[in-house]
Amino acid sequence: MKRIFLVYFILFWVGCNPAGLPTYPISGTVLYNNEFVPGGQIVFTPDSSKGNFGPQCIVSIVDGNYNSAPAGTIGGAMIVEISGVHDYKETDEGRLGKTFFSSHEERFEIPRKPFQKDFNVTGPPVKIVR
């Protein structure tokens, strides 16, 4: 029984970072038409079309800032998807907001070291409610 548990534990642990690759924290600001994005998320996905493979890194945007520390990305070529929300309400499920942009995508190279990257998403005018 202990061996079975150990096998499942190892498979689960390795599944979170299959290759055991080192990760590097990434942080920065997120703006929408030059205004801080109140909330949302950023998904960093290694760009397999450029030979970069590994786990995704999903980071929350809070008051226009994001910080993946202590986790991070594996670095290299990335596809980055950003979504923004505003007009938060406290609910039993947590803080929920209205999406005002989704699936903004950028591709770029992240160095394999701690890194800062700022984003300025542009789009139709939106009255951001904080």
C-alpha positions, 0 to 999 in steps of 0.5 A: 500500500505504501508503494502505491501511495508513493508511486501516485505521489511521485506521478502527481509531483512530476506532473506539475513540472514534468521535466523538473525544469527550473522556473524564474519569477516574472512580474510587472504591470498591466495597463488597458489604454494606459490605465491600470487593470484592476484584476484579471489573469495572465497565462504564460504558455511555452511556445512549442512551435519555437521548440519550447516545452514545459508547464504553463504559469498562470498569474493573477493581476491585482490592482494593475500588478502581477507577480509569479513569485515564488513560482515562475516560467521556464523562460524561452519563447512564450505565448502570453494570454491576458484577460482583464476584469473590473467592477469587483463584487465580493461573493461566496465564490470570492471576488468576481468582476466583469470581463472587459477584455479577454484573450489578448495574446502576445508572443515574446522571448523571456530570459531564463532569469527573474524578469520584469515585463509590462503590458499595455493592452489597447482596445475600445474605450471602457469606463473602468470601475474600481 
